[in-house]
Amino acid sequence: MSTAKAITGARIFDGASWHENAALVFGNGRVEAIRPVAALPEGIETIDAGGGLIVPGFIDLQVNGGGGVLLNEEPTVEGLKQICAAHAKFGTTGLLPTLITDTFEITAKTVEAGKQAKQQGVPGFLGLHLEGPHLSIARKGAHDPKLIRPMEEKDIELMLSCQGIFDAMMITVAPENVTPEQAKRLAEAGLMVSLGHTDTTYETARAYSEAGVRTVTHLFNAMSPLGHRQPGVVGAALGIGSLYAGLIADGIHVHPAAMGIALRAKNGPGKIFIVTDAMSPIGTEMKSFTLNGREILRQDGRLTLADGTLAGADIDMISSVRFVHERLGLPLEEALRMASAYPAEAAWLSGRKGALKPGFDADFVILAEDLGMKSTWIGGIMAHQE
């Protein structure tokens, strides 16, 4: 007997085009088809969305915390579960919980928790993003400079131990503390190596892209800027077609005008995709929290250290989609792709995530016409409902 279900009563965006008077048919965790309501099999279980939009689930490749949990402070399976559940409320169906620069012991503990989370099938958990500790002191941002250090063999072995276990794994590094040979070794193992928190030159960034670096972490932030004689990492991110780049779309980390310029300038096939860089307060009323023993303050949409340094972001994925659509004027379809198809491409997941095609994972979000949240579905199971 078929276990397929069909959701009707909403316009469906499959990642490329819209479907009217259609139903999303899914079963066993996968999309089966998008077909006219009139052509649904007799007796199939139907769910009325009650209007609105059905869109591909959002994929967040940089999320430090949520629901009151910061991964650095709770590097456990329970911590990962809570972070994933917190972001499901905002349409995120797949994410890389992100560890900010910490000790080797905390990093190893986080990796072990990630392996257990994958084994347990935690909804939404794709793998980990290790943001540091192999970064540049000059572009440290909110990362603790006492913990920043060169990459060693034990670090590489720890990361390679995740090969074949996670759906995706991202490593943010700086050429100041990671050699091209080390970056190439990680990239050849299928890990997504990303340049970030670095003051390096355009020429060095290009050399690292040729060594296999895939992405640039939170474009414009904590990197050498675009100059007319020194294009820097920003110039590399925009000019080198193979590179993808994450963008924090809160209007605080990057001015909307700079966002628009970057989106118009980006050379392909690599794309700019949305990341939240969210911290533990997402989904809570928290006013402060702790990172590496330092207090982070939450005020007026900003998260900062006592000296005013930005320390992650206070935004979720659906709010980011609204921002690039409403504030930047991007077509809704493109805003949605920046949160789904493009991060899936960057993470080599575009064969099964980031769109609603037959055989793809049944990860989708039901939105109201005004882009308010209605429900989130991961693997064909409702993970959140307003």
C-alpha positions in Angstrom: 0.0 0.0 0.0 1.3 3.4 -1.0 2.5 5.7 1.8 2.4 8.7 -0.5 0.7 12.0 0.6 -0.2 15.1 -1.4 -0.2 18.7 -0.2 -2.7 20.9 -2.1 -4.1 24.4 -1.8 -0.9 26.4 -2.3 1.3 27.6 -5.2 4.4 25.4 -5.5 7.9 26.7 -6.4 10.1 23.8 -7.5 13.3 25.8 -7.5 12.9 26.9 -11.1 9.2 27.6 -11.8 5.8 27.9 -10.2 3.0 25.4 -10.4 -0.6 26.5 -10.0 -3.6 24.2 -9.0 -1.0 21.5 -8.4 -0.1 19.1 -5.5 3.2 18.2 -4.1 3.3 14.4 -3.9 5.8 12.8 -1.5 6.5 9.5 0.2 9.2 7.6 2.0 11.0 10.9 2.6 11.3 11.8 -1.0 9.4 14.0 -3.5 7.5 11.8 -6.0 6.0 14.4 -8.3 4.3 17.7 -8.7 1.1 17.1 -10.5 -2.3 18.7 -11.3 -4.7 18.2 -8.4 -7.2 16.7 -10.9 -4.6 14.0 -11.8 -4.0 12.8 -8.2 -4.4 9.0 -7.7 -7.7 8.0 -6.2 -7.6 7.5 -2.4 -4.2 9.3 -1.8 -4.0 11.1 1.5 -4.3 14.8 0.9 -3.3 17.8 3.2 -4.8 21.2 2.5 -2.1 23.9 2.9 -4.8 26.5 3.2 -3.3 28.9 0.7 0.2 30.4 0.4 3.4 29.0 -1.1 5.3 25.7 -1.0 9.0 26.2 -1.5 12.2 24.2 -1.2 13.6 24.0 2.4 16.3 26.4 3.4 19.9 25.2 3.8 22.1 27.2 6.2 25.9 26.4 6.0 26.9 28.6 8.9 24.8 28.6 12.1 26.6 28.8 15.5 23.6 28.3 17.7 19.9 28.7 18.3 17.1 28.0 20.8 19.4 29.2 23.7 22.3 26.9 22.7 25.7 27.9 21.4 27.6 25.0 19.9 30.8 26.0 21.6 29.1 25.9 25.0 27.1 22.7 24.3 29.1 20.5 21.9 26.8 17.5 22.4 24.1 15.6 20.5 21.5 17.3 22.6 23.0 20.7 21.7 22.9 19.8 18.0 19.3 18.7 18.3 18.3 21.9 19.9 20.0 24.1 17.4 18.5 22.2 14.5 15.0 22.3 16.0 15.3 26.0 16.7 16.1 26.8 13.1 13.4 24.5 11.7 10.9 27.1 13.1 12.3 29.5 10.5 12.2 27.2 7.4 15.7 25.7 7.7 15.5 22.0 6.7 19.3 21.4 6.5 22.2 23.0 8.4 25.8 22.9 9.3 26.1 23.7 13.0 29.2 25.8 13.3 31.9 25.7 15.9 33.7 29.0 16.4 37.4 28.9 17.1 38.0 26.8 20.3 40.4 24.3 21.8 41.3 21.0 20.0 39.5 19.1 22.8 36.3 21.0 22.2 36.6 20.6 18.5 37.2 16.8 18.9 34.2 16.6 21.2 32.0 18.5 18.7 33.1 16.1 15.9 32.2 13.1 18.0 28.8 14.6 18.8 28.3 15.3 15.1 29.0 11.7 14.2 26.5 10.5 16.9 23.9 13.0 15.6 24.3 11.7 12.1 24.0 8.1 13.3 20.8 9.0 15.2 19.3 10.8 12.2 18.8 14.2 13.9 16.3 16.0 11.6 18.0 18.8 9.6 21.6 17.9 10.6 23.9 17.7 7.6 27.3 17.9 9.2 29.6 20.5 10.8 31.2 23.7 9.9 34.5 24.3 11.7 35.2 28.0 11.6 38.7 28.2 12.9 41.0 28.0 14.8 43.3 28.2 11.8 42.5 31.8 11.0 44.3 35.2 10.8 44.9 37.2 14.0 44.6 40.4 11.9 41.1 39.5 10.8 40.0 37.6 13.9 36.7 39.4 14.4 35.0 37.9 17.5 37.3 34.8 17.5 39.5 34.5 20.6 43.1 35.3 19.5 44.5 33.1 22.2 43.0 30.1 20.5 44.0 30.8 16.9 46.9 28.6 15.7 48.4 26.9 12.7 46.8 23.7 11.3 48.5 20.5 12.5 48.4 16.9 11.4 46.1 16.0 14.3 43.6 18.6 13.0 43.6 17.2 9.5 43.2 13.6 10.8 40.2 14.7 12.9 38.5 16.3 9.9 39.3 13.4 7.6 37.6 11.1 10.1 34.3 12.7 9.1 34.7 11.7 5.5 31.8 9.6 4.3 29.8 10.2 7.5 28.4 13.7 7.1 26.4 14.9 4.1 28.6 17.9 4.0 31.4 19.4 6.1 32.8 23.0 5.8 36.2 24.2 7.1 36.9 27.9 7.3 40.7 28.6 7.1 43.1 31.4 6.5 46.3 31.1 4.4 48.1 32.7 7.3 47.7 29.4 9.2 47.0 26.8 6.6 49.3 25.8 3.7 48.0 25.2 0.1 49.0 21.6 0.5 46.8 21.2 3.6 43.9 22.9 1.9 44.3 20.6 -1.1 44.4 17.5 1.1 41.1 18.4 2.7 39.4 19.4 -0.5 40.4 16.2 -2.3 38.7 14.3 0.6 35.4 16.0 -0.4 35.4 18.6 2.4 34.2 22.1 1.6 37.2 24.3 2.3 36.4 28.0 2.7 38.6 31.1 3.0 37.6 33.4 5.8 39.0 35.6 8.6 42.0 36.3 6.4 44.0 39.4 5.3 45.5 37.5 2.4 45.9 38.9 -1.1 43.9 38.3 -4.3 46.8 36.3 -5.7 47.0 34.0 -2.7 43.3 33.5 -2.7 43.4 32.5 -6.3 46.2 30.0 -5.6 44.1 28.5 -2.8 41.1 28.3 -5.1 43.3 26.3 -7.6 44.2 24.1 -4.6 40.5 23.2 -4.2 39.1 25.9 -1.9 35.3 26.0 -2.7 33.8 29.0 -0.8 34.4 32.2 1.0 33.0 32.7 4.5 30.6 35.6 5.2 31.6 37.8 2.2 33.0 41.2 3.1 33.3 40.4 6.8 36.7 39.7 8.3 38.6 39.7 5.0 40.9 41.9 2.9 38.5 44.3 1.1 38.2 45.1 -2.6 40.7 47.8 -3.6 41.4 49.0 -7.1 45.0 47.9 -6.9 44.6 45.2 -4.3 41.4 43.3 -5.0 41.8 41.2 -1.8 39.7 38.2 -0.8 36.5 40.2 -1.7 37.8 40.6 -5.3 38.7 36.9 -5.4 35.2 35.9 -4.2 33.5 38.0 -6.8 35.9 37.5 -9.7 36.9 33.8 -9.5 34.1 31.8 -11.1 34.7 28.6 -9.2 34.2 30.2 -5.7 30.9 30.3 -3.9 30.3 32.8 -1.1 28.1 33.0 1.9 26.4 36.3 2.7 24.9 37.5 6.0 21.7 39.3 4.8 20.8 41.3 7.9 21.7 44.8 6.7 24.2 45.1 9.5 27.1 42.9 8.5 27.0 44.2 5.0 25.4 47.4 3.7 22.4 46.7 1.3 24.2 48.7 -1.4 27.3 46.5 -1.1 25.1 43.4 -1.2 23.5 44.6 -4.5 26.9 45.4 -6.0 28.2 42.0 -5.1 25.2 40.1 -6.5 25.5 42.0 -9.8 29.3 41.5 -10.0 29.6 37.8 -9.1 31.3 35.8 -11.7 29.9 32.3 -12.1 29.3 29.4 -12.0 29.8 29.9 -8.3 27.0 31.8 -6.6 26.4 33.9 -3.5 24.2 32.2 -1.0 22.6 33.2 2.3 24.0 32.2 5.7 22.6 33.4 9.0 25.7 33.1 11.1 23.1 32.9 13.9 24.0 32.6 17.5 22.2 31.1 20.5 19.5 33.8 21.0 17.6 32.9 17.8 14.1 31.8 18.8 14.5 33.1 22.4 14.3 36.4 24.4 17.9 36.2 25.5 19.7 39.5 25.9 23.2 38.1 26.4 25.2 34.9 26.2 28.8 33.7 26.6 31.4 32.7 24.0 34.8 31.5 25.1 34.2 33.1 28.5 33.3 36.5 27.0 29.9 38.1 27.2 28.1 38.8 24.0 25.3 41.5 24.1 22.1 41.4 22.1 20.6 44.8 21.2 18.7 46.3 18.3 19.4 43.3 16.0 23.1 43.3 16.8 25.3 40.8 18.7 28.5 42.4 19.9 31.4 42.1 22.3 31.8 44.8 24.9 34.1 46.7 22.5 31.4 46.7 19.8 32.9 44.0 17.6 30.1 42.1 15.8 29.9 38.5 17.2 27.6 36.5 14.9 24.2 37.6 13.7 20.7 37.8 15.1 18.7 36.7 12.1 17.0 33.6 10.8 16.6 32.2 7.2 13.1 33.4 6.4 14.0 36.9 7.6 17.0 36.8 5.4 14.9 35.7 2.4 12.5 38.6 3.1 15.4 41.0 3.4 17.0 40.2 0.0 13.6 40.2 -1.6 12.1 43.3 -0.1 15.1 45.5 0.7 17.3 44.5 -2.3 14.5 44.1 -4.7 15.5 40.6 -5.8 12.7 38.5 -7.4 11.3 36.1 -4.9 12.4 33.2 -6.9 16.1 34.3 -6.7 15.8 35.1 -3.0 14.5 31.6 -2.4 17.3 30.0 -4.5 19.9 32.0 -2.4 18.5 30.1 0.6 18.1 26.7 -1.0 19.5 25.8 -4.4 22.8 27.8 -4.2 23.9 26.5 -0.7 23.0 23.0 -1.9 25.2 23.5 -5.0 28.1 24.9 -2.9 27.9 21.8 -0.6 27.6 19.3 -3.5 24.1 18.5 -2.4 22.2 19.7 -5.5 21.4 16.2 -6.6 19.0 15.7 -3.7 18.4 19.0 -1.9 17.6 22.6 -2.8 14.7 21.9 -5.1 11.4 20.0 -5.3 12.2 17.4 -8.0 11.3 13.7 -8.2 13.7 11.7 -6.1 14.8 14.8 -4.1 14.5 14.8 -0.3 11.0 16.0 0.8 12.4 19.1 2.5 10.0 22.0 2.1 8.5 25.0 3.7 4.9 26.2 3.5 4.7 30.0 3.7 1.9 32.5 3.8 1.6 34.9 0.8 3.3 37.6 2.9 6.2 35.1 3.5 5.2 34.4 7.1 6.0 30.9 8.3 3.3 28.2 8.3 5.2 24.9 8.5 8.5 23.2 7.9 8.8 19.6 6.6 12.1 17.6 6.8 12.1 14.3 4.9 8.4 14.4 4.5 7.7 14.8 8.2 6.4 18.0 9.7 9.2 19.5 11.9 7.3 22.7 12.9 3.9 24.3 12.5 2.9 27.8 13.5 
